[in-house]
Amino acid sequence: MNVSVIGLGAMGAAIAARLLDTGHDTAVWNRSAHRAEPLIAKGATGGTLAEVIAASDVLIVTLLRYNSVEEVLAPVFGELAGRTVVNLTSGTPNEARALAALLASHGVRYVDGGMMAVPEMIGRPGASILYSGDEAAFEEARPVLAELASAEFFPGDAGRASLVDLSLLAGMYGMFGGIAQATAMAERAGLPPTVFAPRLTAWLQAMATQAAGHAVVAEKRDYTTDTQSVSFNLGALEAIMEAARDEGVGDGFLAPVRDALAARAAAGRGEDVFASVIEAVRAQDAA
């Protein structure tokens, strides 16, 4: 299948190189033309943006932001009609929905991608890209997309892949904040970060197995428990934060969790299970 890659930063260059390595005719374009030169030397086709679009039925776009995608593609909307745009630019679900609607109005088939990989992972085990948007277009492009990473499609609106992607990243950033908090506290106990890290890794891996249980509770919304209630965990968290302050360490990464537990307790839900704090987030729906 002929493919064009628009945007040749680290990710776009890795994608184009992978497509060339797997035998796909690949055209490339970047606003800074010199970025295309190594790929052209490797066998890619270059040219103007219009020429690169004309060379392929499927275009993979990897730019910095969604507004950059619109800015780059707007002058060539006419040439894009009838083609498939697979957008792997990072953004929000609403940005994906808006771009899908805009391109559809110009006769373009749109597939949005959520990247669960860094450039070095492209084409290797463990890399994953989540997709949503035009399912028929995705299925036609799947043989190409599967060369880059495992390809999973989420039916529904074009923003679904982005939302799942960002949901996973939300869990990651929460974990990273906890790692920073724990590491700073352990230093005060005389454990250098590199010494503490293996112990922390083993602990977090063990605790991660609790996610499935939390998921069952969250789905059923049955928060009754006879062990480690909201009130129990609130007391434990307040003790951790007090210890951090006593040792001259900040407690900022823990405060939002403490506040959610305190709100549950104040609402008369102190005997609920810890997983009930999800209601502090779900409550934003009604805010």
Disulfide bonds with the S-S distance in Angstrom:
none
